[in-house]
């Protein structure tokens, strides 16, 4: 039985904590809950620092997803095997009856060719009165034999009847000569004269009813005249009634205007399409166009949502797109409380620590699960990153203790490793303004005022000054394109433990001047000494000032 899947995912524009905590927590959950598969994903591109960490410990980056909206692949897809276009109407009907379905997919090399429904089969039986239907449809001999529950006496089962009509030889042989034409399929009884006449008139096939024996002479003549002989246990009436059911389904299948859905299609879009169509079943294919199965409106009614565990955030604005359509099971975070609404109660663990990975470290210990070297390295890296190697005011003794314990398991020297990690992350000279801006950027709101806060860290003052000049024009563009009131961007010097802050937007400068004793270096640029934390030092002051306006 396939395990249900639960997604573990951090915030947009993920930092090292968001990525590493998702991997670590998914690993823990997979150990303590064997009935479910927990899959770490990411909601944005990975920055250089995180890339360094993953490479250092030989770990792959989680798959990138743009949203967690419900998709067709989240629905229970009914596995109805595709059939060959050459099977008979009768065979198709039997398959539908046995499987309890009203639609059959016709496939070739796992690709959908067409569909046939119960209605199509009814039409073939009730509305077709043309005696040349079998030849027009290029019916294979094997289909006729199977449909008539017969036996092939003379001929090739793969032979295709592509000329002539179907008729019943009820008249005497003299009269038969006037209406039997070359290639006809003649249904007849055990009369030698009738069989002989049909063969002499170059019939393509004779169907001998009621299991009557066929003489050696007739068999020999049939071979000489390239005439197929089929024996059936049915009488002529039954045989004539059944024979049109041997027509291949390709003759009646629908190939035009088929409504199909990809496994990646969103269910809300699928629902809209289904509402406009009277079809009962709809084929599903994968991204390569290969047929998978069928879905119906009923499948949508019982559809479940994607199940999500949020780590390192608890605000809808920071969450992956489509979070409102997902079922949130857990939230593991160390930030202030945001505005995520859930339909059901959730497991919510929020602690005032410097890093989400510290919480997850505690949960490993609480569940008596050993932490392997690679996972320990990821979690230690996350703590060092979020606490700026214990320099951030968000750092707690619990963060320090967890980092040291994890460093021991990962066999790394904290000081030496942290410097290398930060240098890898601060290599920003070749990045575009967009890449720098988006590396760690989040949106907030208070009193109908929307603002964004971004941050980068470096160990090089000159690099930060260059970035300041590079990013300010881009920030002005984003101020307009995002439709927000203010943008703040922190250029944090980890060595000097200070931040160059860019504040743009109507009233942004006033907010900083009212909230901090910060010297103004130039228009929109301030020096914040001792300020290195966005969530504990900058954002609380901004929220306080804006709340009092």
C-alpha positions as CSV (number, residue, x, y, z in Angstrom):
1,X,0.0,0.0,0.0
2,X,1.3,3.4,-1.0
3,X,2.1,5.7,1.9
4,X,0.4,9.0,2.2
5,X,2.7,12.0,1.7
6,X,3.2,15.0,3.9
7,X,5.2,18.0,2.7
8,X,7.6,19.7,5.1
9,X,8.4,23.2,3.8
10,X,9.9,26.5,4.9
11,X,9.2,30.0,3.8
12,X,9.6,31.8,0.5
13,X,13.2,33.1,-0.2
14,X,14.5,30.4,2.0
15,X,17.5,30.8,4.2
16,X,19.7,28.1,5.6
17,X,17.4,27.5,8.6
18,X,14.4,27.1,6.4
19,X,16.0,24.5,4.2
20,X,18.0,22.6,6.8
21,X,15.2,22.5,9.3
22,X,12.8,21.1,6.6
23,X,15.2,18.3,5.8
24,X,16.0,17.5,9.4
25,X,12.3,17.5,10.6
26,X,11.2,15.4,7.6
27,X,14.0,12.9,8.6
28,X,12.7,12.8,12.2
29,X,9.1,12.3,11.2
30,X,10.0,9.5,8.8
31,X,11.7,7.7,11.7
32,X,8.9,8.1,14.3
33,X,6.0,7.7,11.8
34,X,6.6,4.8,9.5
35,X,3.1,4.8,8.0
36,X,3.6,8.2,6.3
37,X,6.2,9.6,3.9
38,X,7.5,13.1,4.9
39,X,9.0,14.9,2.0
40,X,11.1,18.1,2.4
41,X,10.4,20.8,-0.2
42,X,11.5,24.4,-0.7
43,X,9.5,27.5,-1.8
44,X,12.4,29.4,-3.5
45,X,15.9,29.4,-4.8
46,X,18.8,28.3,-2.5
47,X,21.3,31.0,-1.6
48,X,25.1,30.5,-1.7
49,X,25.4,29.9,2.0
50,X,22.9,27.1,2.0
51,X,24.5,25.6,-1.2
52,X,27.8,25.5,0.7
53,X,26.2,23.8,3.7
54,X,24.4,21.1,1.5
55,X,27.6,20.4,-0.5
56,X,29.7,20.3,2.7
57,X,27.5,17.5,4.1
58,X,26.7,15.7,0.9
59,X,23.0,16.4,0.9
60,X,20.7,17.2,-2.0
61,X,18.6,20.3,-2.1
62,X,14.8,19.7,-1.6
63,X,12.7,19.9,-4.7
64,X,11.5,23.4,-5.6
65,X,7.7,23.9,-5.7
66,X,5.9,27.1,-6.7
67,X,2.7,26.2,-4.8
68,X,0.9,23.5,-2.8
69,X,-2.5,23.8,-4.5
70,X,-4.4,20.5,-5.0
71,X,-3.5,18.8,-8.3
72,X,-4.9,15.9,-10.2
73,X,-2.1,13.7,-8.9
74,X,-3.5,14.3,-5.4
75,X,-6.8,12.7,-6.5
76,X,-7.4,8.9,-6.4
77,X,-7.0,8.1,-10.1
78,X,-8.9,5.0,-11.3
79,X,-6.5,2.6,-13.0
80,X,-8.4,1.6,-16.1
81,X,-6.0,-0.1,-18.5
82,X,-6.0,1.2,-22.1
83,X,-7.3,-1.2,-24.8
84,X,-6.2,-1.8,-28.4
85,X,-8.2,0.0,-31.1
86,X,-8.7,-3.3,-32.9
87,X,-10.7,-5.2,-30.2
88,X,-14.3,-5.8,-31.0
89,X,-17.4,-3.9,-29.8
90,X,-18.4,-7.1,-28.0
91,X,-15.1,-7.4,-26.2
92,X,-15.2,-3.7,-25.2
93,X,-18.7,-4.2,-23.8
94,X,-17.6,-7.2,-21.8
95,X,-14.7,-5.3,-20.3
96,X,-16.9,-2.4,-19.3
97,X,-19.4,-4.7,-17.7
98,X,-16.8,-6.7,-15.8
99,X,-15.0,-3.5,-14.6
100,X,-18.2,-1.5,-13.9
101,X,-17.2,1.4,-16.1
102,X,-18.9,3.3,-18.8
103,X,-15.8,4.6,-20.6
104,X,-12.8,2.7,-22.1
105,X,-9.6,4.5,-23.1
106,X,-8.0,3.3,-26.3
107,X,-4.2,3.5,-26.2
108,X,-1.1,2.8,-28.2
109,X,2.4,2.8,-26.7
110,X,0.9,4.2,-23.5
111,X,-0.5,7.2,-25.4
112,X,-4.2,8.0,-25.6
113,X,-5.7,7.4,-29.1
114,X,-9.4,7.8,-28.2
115,X,-12.4,6.9,-26.0
116,X,-15.4,4.7,-26.4
117,X,-18.4,4.8,-24.1
118,X,-21.5,2.7,-23.5
119,X,-23.4,5.2,-25.5
120,X,-21.1,4.7,-28.5
121,X,-21.6,1.0,-28.3
122,X,-25.4,1.4,-28.1
123,X,-25.3,3.6,-31.1
124,X,-23.3,1.0,-33.0
125,X,-25.9,-1.6,-32.2
126,X,-29.1,0.4,-32.6
127,X,-28.3,2.9,-35.4
128,X,-26.1,1.0,-37.8
129,X,-28.1,-0.7,-40.5
130,X,-25.5,-0.8,-43.3
131,X,-24.5,-4.3,-44.4
132,X,-21.1,-3.1,-45.4
133,X,-20.1,-1.9,-41.9
134,X,-17.7,-4.7,-41.3
135,X,-15.6,-4.0,-44.4
136,X,-15.8,-0.3,-44.0
137,X,-14.5,-0.7,-40.5
138,X,-11.8,-3.1,-41.8
139,X,-12.7,-5.8,-39.4
140,X,-10.1,-8.5,-38.5
141,X,-11.1,-12.1,-38.9
142,X,-10.2,-12.9,-35.3
143,X,-12.9,-10.4,-34.1
144,X,-15.6,-12.3,-36.0
145,X,-14.5,-15.7,-34.7
146,X,-14.5,-14.4,-31.1
147,X,-17.8,-12.6,-31.4
148,X,-19.5,-15.6,-32.9
149,X,-17.9,-17.9,-30.3
150,X,-16.7,-19.7,-33.3
151,X,-13.8,-21.7,-34.7
152,X,-11.6,-20.7,-37.7
153,X,-11.7,-23.7,-40.1
154,X,-9.9,-22.2,-43.1
155,X,-8.1,-18.8,-43.2
156,X,-5.8,-16.4,-41.4
157,X,-7.1,-14.9,-38.1
158,X,-5.2,-11.7,-38.9
159,X,-6.9,-11.3,-42.3
160,X,-8.7,-7.9,-42.6
161,X,-12.1,-7.8,-44.4
162,X,-12.0,-4.6,-46.4
163,X,-14.6,-5.3,-49.1
164,X,-18.0,-6.7,-49.5
165,X,-21.2,-6.9,-47.4
166,X,-22.7,-9.3,-44.8
167,X,-25.7,-11.4,-46.0
168,X,-27.6,-14.5,-45.0
169,X,-27.9,-17.2,-47.6
170,X,-31.5,-18.2,-47.1
171,X,-32.4,-18.6,-50.8
172,X,-31.7,-21.5,-53.1
173,X,-28.3,-21.6,-54.8
174,X,-29.6,-20.3,-58.2
175,X,-31.0,-17.2,-56.5
176,X,-27.8,-16.8,-54.4
177,X,-25.7,-16.3,-57.5
178,X,-27.6,-13.1,-58.3
179,X,-26.7,-11.3,-55.0
180,X,-23.4,-12.7,-53.7
181,X,-20.5,-10.5,-54.7
182,X,-16.7,-10.8,-54.4
183,X,-15.5,-10.4,-50.8
184,X,-18.9,-10.8,-49.2
185,X,-19.3,-12.5,-45.8
186,X,-22.0,-15.1,-46.2
187,X,-23.9,-16.6,-43.2
188,X,-25.4,-20.0,-44.0
189,X,-26.3,-23.5,-42.8
190,X,-25.1,-27.0,-43.5
191,X,-26.3,-27.1,-47.1
192,X,-23.4,-28.2,-49.3
193,X,-24.9,-26.5,-52.4
194,X,-25.1,-23.1,-50.6
195,X,-21.5,-23.4,-49.3
196,X,-20.3,-24.4,-52.8
197,X,-22.2,-21.5,-54.5
198,X,-20.8,-18.9,-52.1
199,X,-17.2,-20.0,-52.6
200,X,-17.7,-20.1,-56.4
201,X,-19.1,-16.6,-56.3
202,X,-15.8,-15.6,-54.6
203,X,-17.2,-14.8,-51.2
204,X,-14.5,-13.6,-48.8
205,X,-15.9,-15.7,-45.9
206,X,-18.6,-18.2,-45.2
207,X,-20.0,-18.6,-41.7
208,X,-21.3,-22.1,-41.1
209,X,-23.9,-22.0,-38.4
210,X,-25.1,-24.5,-35.7
211,X,-21.7,-26.2,-35.7
212,X,-22.4,-28.0,-38.9
213,X,-19.5,-30.1,-40.3
214,X,-17.6,-28.8,-43.3
215,X,-16.6,-31.3,-45.9
216,X,-13.1,-31.8,-47.1
217,X,-14.2,-30.7,-50.6
218,X,-15.5,-27.4,-49.4
219,X,-12.4,-26.8,-47.3
220,X,-10.2,-27.5,-50.4
221,X,-12.2,-25.2,-52.6
222,X,-12.1,-22.5,-49.9
223,X,-8.3,-22.7,-49.9
224,X,-8.1,-22.5,-53.6
225,X,-10.4,-19.5,-53.8
226,X,-9.0,-17.7,-50.8
227,X,-12.2,-18.0,-48.9
228,X,-12.3,-18.0,-45.1
229,X,-14.5,-20.5,-43.3
230,X,-15.7,-19.9,-39.8
231,X,-17.9,-22.4,-37.8
232,X,-20.2,-21.1,-35.1
233,X,-22.5,-22.9,-32.7
234,X,-25.2,-20.2,-33.2
235,X,-28.1,-20.4,-35.6
236,X,-28.3,-18.0,-38.5
237,X,-30.5,-15.5,-36.7
238,X,-28.2,-15.2,-33.7
239,X,-25.1,-15.1,-35.9
240,X,-26.5,-12.3,-38.1
241,X,-27.5,-10.4,-34.9
242,X,-24.1,-10.8,-33.3
243,X,-21.7,-10.3,-36.3
244,X,-21.8,-6.5,-36.3
245,X,-20.5,-6.6,-32.8
246,X,-17.2,-7.8,-34.2
247,X,-16.5,-4.3,-35.7
248,X,-13.3,-2.9,-34.1
249,X,-13.9,-0.1,-31.6
250,X,-11.7,2.2,-33.7
251,X,-14.7,2.6,-36.0
252,X,-16.8,4.2,-33.3
253,X,-14.3,5.6,-30.9
254,X,-14.1,9.4,-30.4
255,X,-10.8,11.0,-31.2
256,X,-11.7,14.6,-31.6
257,X,-12.3,17.1,-28.8
258,X,-11.2,14.8,-26.1
259,X,-11.0,16.4,-22.6
260,X,-7.9,15.2,-20.8
261,X,-6.0,16.4,-17.8
262,X,-2.4,16.3,-16.8
263,X,-1.4,15.0,-13.4
264,X,0.0,18.4,-12.7
265,X,-3.3,20.3,-13.5
266,X,-4.8,22.1,-10.6
267,X,-8.1,20.7,-9.3
268,X,-9.9,24.0,-9.2
269,X,-9.3,24.4,-12.9
270,X,-10.3,20.8,-13.5
271,X,-13.5,21.3,-11.6
272,X,-14.4,24.3,-13.8
273,X,-13.9,22.3,-17.0
274,X,-15.9,19.3,-15.7
275,X,-18.8,21.6,-14.8
276,X,-19.2,22.6,-18.5
277,X,-19.0,19.0,-19.9
278,X,-21.5,16.2,-19.7
279,X,-18.8,13.5,-19.8
280,X,-18.7,11.1,-16.9
281,X,-15.0,10.1,-17.1
282,X,-11.9,12.0,-18.1
283,X,-8.5,10.5,-19.0
284,X,-5.4,11.6,-17.1
285,X,-1.9,11.7,-18.5
286,X,1.5,12.5,-17.0
287,X,3.9,15.2,-18.1
288,X,5.3,13.1,-20.9
289,X,1.8,12.5,-22.3
290,X,1.5,8.9,-21.1
291,X,-1.9,7.7,-20.2
292,X,-2.3,7.1,-16.4
293,X,-6.0,6.4,-15.7
294,X,-9.4,8.1,-15.4
295,X,-11.1,10.5,-13.0
296,X,-14.6,11.6,-12.6
297,X,-16.6,14.3,-10.7
298,X,-17.0,11.8,-7.9
299,X,-13.2,11.7,-7.5
300,X,-13.2,15.5,-6.9
301,X,-15.9,15.3,-4.2
302,X,-13.8,13.0,-2.1
303,X,-10.5,14.7,-2.8
304,X,-8.1,15.4,0.0
305,X,-5.9,18.5,0.3
306,X,-2.1,18.4,0.3
307,X,-1.0,18.0,3.9
308,X,1.7,20.4,5.0
309,X,4.1,21.0,7.9
310,X,5.3,24.5,8.0
311,X,8.8,25.1,9.5
312,X,10.6,28.4,10.3
313,X,7.5,30.6,9.6
314,X,3.9,30.9,10.5
315,X,2.6,33.8,8.3
316,X,0.5,33.3,5.2
317,X,2.4,36.0,3.3
318,X,5.7,34.1,3.7
319,X,4.3,30.7,3.0
320,X,4.4,28.9,-0.3
321,X,1.6,29.9,-2.7
322,X,-1.6,27.9,-2.3
323,X,-1.2,27.4,1.4
324,X,-4.9,28.4,1.9
325,X,-5.9,25.3,-0.2
326,X,-3.7,22.9,1.8
327,X,-4.3,21.2,5.1
328,X,-1.7,22.4,7.7
329,X,-0.8,19.7,10.2
330,X,2.0,21.2,12.1
331,X,3.9,24.5,12.6
332,X,7.4,24.5,14.0
333,X,8.8,28.0,14.4
334,X,10.7,30.6,16.4
335,X,9.2,33.8,15.0
336,X,6.4,36.1,16.3
337,X,2.9,34.8,15.7
338,X,1.5,35.6,12.2
339,X,-1.8,35.3,10.5
340,X,-2.1,31.6,9.4
341,X,-5.7,30.3,9.7
342,X,-6.4,26.6,9.8
343,X,-9.6,24.6,9.4
344,X,-8.6,22.1,12.1
345,X,-6.5,22.1,15.2
346,X,-2.8,21.8,14.5
347,X,0.3,20.8,16.4
348,X,2.0,24.2,16.9
349,X,5.4,24.5,18.6
350,X,6.7,28.0,18.8
351,X,9.7,28.9,21.0
352,X,11.6,32.1,21.5
353,X,14.9,30.7,20.3
354,X,17.4,31.9,17.8
355,X,16.7,29.1,15.3
356,X,14.1,26.6,14.3
357,X,16.8,23.9,14.1
358,X,17.3,24.3,17.8
359,X,13.7,23.3,18.4
360,X,14.0,20.3,16.1
361,X,17.2,19.3,17.9
362,X,15.2,19.2,21.1
363,X,12.5,17.1,19.4
364,X,15.1,14.6,18.3
365,X,16.2,14.3,21.9
366,X,12.6,14.1,23.2
367,X,11.9,11.2,20.9
368,X,15.2,9.5,21.7
369,X,16.3,9.5,18.0
370,X,20.0,9.6,17.3
371,X,21.1,12.4,14.9
372,X,23.4,11.2,12.1
373,X,26.5,13.2,11.1
374,X,24.9,14.8,8.0
375,X,21.7,15.9,9.7
376,X,23.8,17.2,12.6
377,X,25.9,19.3,10.2
378,X,22.8,20.8,8.6
379,X,21.2,21.7,11.9
380,X,24.4,23.2,13.4
381,X,24.8,25.2,10.2
382,X,21.3,26.6,10.5
383,X,21.9,27.7,14.1
384,X,25.2,29.4,13.3
385,X,23.5,31.1,10.4
386,X,20.4,32.4,12.2
387,X,22.4,33.5,15.3
388,X,25.3,35.0,13.3
389,X,27.6,32.6,15.2
390,X,26.0,33.5,18.5
391,X,26.3,37.3,17.9
392,X,22.6,37.9,17.3
393,X,20.4,39.1,20.2
394,X,18.0,36.3,19.3
395,X,20.6,33.8,20.3
396,X,19.8,31.9,23.6
397,X,21.9,29.5,25.7
398,X,19.8,26.7,24.3
399,X,20.9,27.7,20.7
400,X,24.6,27.7,21.8
401,X,24.3,24.3,23.6
402,X,22.5,22.7,20.6
403,X,25.1,24.1,18.2
404,X,28.0,22.8,20.2
405,X,26.4,19.3,20.6
406,X,25.6,19.1,16.9
407,X,29.1,20.3,16.0
408,X,30.5,17.4,17.9
409,X,28.3,14.9,16.0
410,X,29.2,16.6,12.7
411,X,32.9,16.7,13.6
412,X,33.3,20.4,12.7
413,X,35.1,23.3,14.5
414,X,32.5,25.9,15.0
415,X,34.7,29.0,14.5
416,X,36.5,27.7,11.5
417,X,33.4,26.3,9.8
418,X,31.3,29.3,10.5
419,X,33.8,31.7,8.8
420,X,33.9,29.5,5.7
421,X,30.1,29.3,5.6
422,X,29.6,33.0,6.0
423,X,32.3,33.8,3.4
424,X,30.5,31.4,0.9
425,X,27.2,33.2,1.6
426,X,28.6,36.7,1.3
427,X,30.1,36.3,-2.1
428,X,27.7,38.7,-3.7
429,X,29.8,40.6,-6.2
430,X,28.6,38.7,-9.2
431,X,24.9,38.7,-8.2
432,X,22.3,40.8,-9.9
433,X,20.3,43.3,-7.8
434,X,17.3,41.0,-8.1
435,X,19.2,38.0,-6.7
436,X,20.6,40.0,-3.8
437,X,17.2,41.5,-3.0
438,X,15.3,38.3,-3.1
439,X,17.9,36.2,-1.2
440,X,16.2,36.8,2.2
441,X,13.1,39.1,1.8
442,X,9.8,39.0,3.6
443,X,6.6,41.0,3.6
444,X,4.7,42.3,6.7
445,X,1.7,44.5,7.4
446,X,0.3,46.6,10.2
447,X,-2.6,49.1,10.3
448,X,-3.2,48.7,6.5
449,X,0.5,49.5,5.9
450,X,2.4,46.9,3.9
451,X,6.1,46.8,4.0
452,X,9.0,44.5,3.1
453,X,12.2,43.7,4.9
454,X,15.2,42.1,3.3
455,X,18.7,41.3,4.7
456,X,22.1,40.1,3.6
457,X,25.1,39.6,5.8
458,X,28.8,39.9,4.9
459,X,32.2,40.0,6.5
460,X,33.4,42.7,4.2
461,X,32.5,46.4,4.7
462,X,33.5,47.4,1.2
463,X,31.3,44.7,-0.3
464,X,28.3,46.0,1.6
465,X,28.9,49.6,0.4
466,X,29.1,48.4,-3.2
467,X,25.9,46.4,-2.8
468,X,24.2,49.5,-1.3
469,X,24.8,51.5,-4.5
470,X,23.8,48.5,-6.6
471,X,20.5,47.6,-5.0
472,X,18.9,51.0,-4.2
473,X,17.6,51.7,-7.8
474,X,16.2,48.2,-7.8
475,X,14.5,48.7,-4.5
476,X,12.8,51.8,-5.9
477,X,11.4,49.8,-8.7
478,X,10.1,47.1,-6.3
479,X,8.4,49.8,-4.2
480,X,6.2,50.6,-7.2
481,X,5.8,47.1,-8.7
482,X,4.9,45.3,-5.4
483,X,2.4,48.0,-4.4
484,X,3.8,48.3,-0.9
485,X,4.3,51.4,1.2
486,X,7.9,50.9,2.4
487,X,10.9,48.8,1.9
488,X,13.7,48.3,4.3
489,X,16.9,46.4,3.5
490,X,19.6,45.4,6.0
491,X,23.2,45.2,5.0
492,X,24.7,43.5,8.1
493,X,28.4,43.5,8.9
494,X,28.9,40.4,11.0
495,X,32.4,41.4,12.1
496,X,31.5,45.0,13.2
497,X,28.1,43.8,14.5
498,X,26.2,46.7,12.8
499,X,23.9,47.2,9.9
500,X,23.6,49.7,7.0
501,X,19.9,50.1,6.6
502,X,18.3,51.3,3.4
503,X,14.8,52.7,4.1
504,X,12.7,53.7,1.1
505,X,9.0,54.7,0.7
506,X,6.7,57.4,2.1
507,X,7.5,57.8,5.7
508,X,10.2,55.0,5.9
509,X,12.8,57.5,7.0
510,X,10.6,58.8,9.8
511,X,10.0,55.3,11.0
512,X,13.7,54.6,11.4
513,X,14.4,58.0,13.0
514,X,11.6,57.5,15.5
515,X,12.5,54.0,16.3
516,X,16.3,54.2,16.5
517,X,19.1,56.5,17.5
518,X,20.7,56.0,14.1
519,X,22.9,58.4,12.2
520,X,21.7,59.2,8.7
521,X,24.5,58.7,6.2
522,X,22.6,59.8,3.1
523,X,19.0,60.0,1.9
524,X,17.4,56.7,2.8
525,X,20.5,55.2,4.4
526,X,21.2,54.8,8.1
527,X,23.8,53.1,10.3
528,X,22.4,50.9,13.0
529,X,25.1,50.1,15.5
530,X,24.6,46.8,17.4
531,X,21.6,45.9,15.2
532,X,22.0,42.5,13.4
533,X,18.7,40.8,13.8
534,X,15.7,41.5,11.6
535,X,13.1,39.6,13.6
536,X,14.3,40.7,17.1
537,X,15.7,44.2,16.7
538,X,14.4,45.8,13.5
539,X,10.9,44.5,12.8
540,X,9.6,44.9,16.4
541,X,10.6,48.6,16.4
542,X,9.1,49.2,13.0
543,X,5.8,47.5,14.1
544,X,5.8,49.6,17.3
545,X,6.3,52.9,15.5
546,X,3.6,52.1,12.8
547,X,1.2,50.8,15.4
548,X,1.3,54.1,17.3
549,X,0.7,56.2,14.2
